[in-house]
Amino acid sequence: MDVSRRGWLGLAGAAASTQASAITIRQIAVDSTGFAPAPGIAHLKYNENPLGPPASAMEAMAALARSNWYYADDAEARLAAMIGKRLGVPAAQVVLGHGSSEVITSAALAWGKRGTILLPALQFDEPLLYPMAQGLSYRLVAMAPDLGIDLAALARAAAAPDVAMVYLCNPNNPTGMMLKPAELVAFAKALPPRVTLLVDEAYMELADDPAASTMLPLVQGGANIIVTRTFSKLFGMAGLRIGYAVALPANAAELKRHRLTISLNAPGLAAAIAAWDDAPFQQQSRTQIMAARRVLQAAVTKAGTTALPSQTNFLFVKVANADRFAAAMAQRGILVRGAWGPAWPLWSRVSTGRMIDVERYAAALPALVQA
Ligand code: PLP
């Protein structure tokens, strides 16, 4: 199969950077639904993309709303085929979900029947909450001193005979940090064959070098790895709930068996099909996220503190007390994350929201960093 390096980028086509003038971002209208953050609120809390979906996706959803409301099986097949084509795997190896959360939850339900799931202690773990409520056996592995994922510790823990899966996010949330690709590849190759590796690449399209960092080529090469991706970040579609996994045929079939029935929604699929090939939008989205991240990074430096090296749409910022800091920011109408847990009281996560909101955060940071 002919897979170009660009294919792995998740950015469609060679013309992405040269067509940046072909604006495909729609103007955000005044919110008449009440779903958006209230006026005056800087919503920098959940790593969404303030651009929303491209105009092409808006048009696709409007056309759908005018024309049909059937179950979306054909649309699901079409999107899986499009993703498979770009990523160099057959459509049967692409498993769509109600957000990538659904496929991660499905993986935990399926592999949880076989044994224990290992995950780094400081990581986005929401997709495991439902499996945990069903009695999932899981084990947290301590972070490295720099708050990176400790692959050596994970490898040691994975040697235990009850381990069925290692689940990690790369880049990680909430740290934003990326593992060194060669180290992750070596880790993956050294895992016992009974252990499946799930790499959540929700933010991979925002990485410095996605092509060099993704584990997709290993899946294509037959490795026992599940890679998950989402339309919620680069594509601006968090509320539309479309994500996917790429996995070996047997693993893909196992994921499908553990998905909810008929969980995919037609508007989300219509938008994803349109956005997938909208290269200019993807380029603009990435550019705007990077611009907002630079403003945040400069503000952190100016405020005399530090943030972990991020390859995502958020920063993990060191403050005197993350809960007090988040409360003080909230008093100014700026919503960021407090402490991720008792073990990390000094770190607050901030997302790259609208530039006007990011600038408010930047202006407030120096006075509050010691709050
Ligand atoms: N994975 C990671 C690392 C995330 O940070 C998030 C959401 O913030 C998700 C998955 C969930 O994404 P989705 O909207 O595709 O369910």
Residues whose N, C-alpha, C, O or C-beta is under 5 A from the ligand:
A	BS01	PLP	Y46 N47 H98 G99 S100 S101 F124 C169 N173 D200 A202 T230 S232 A238 I242 G243
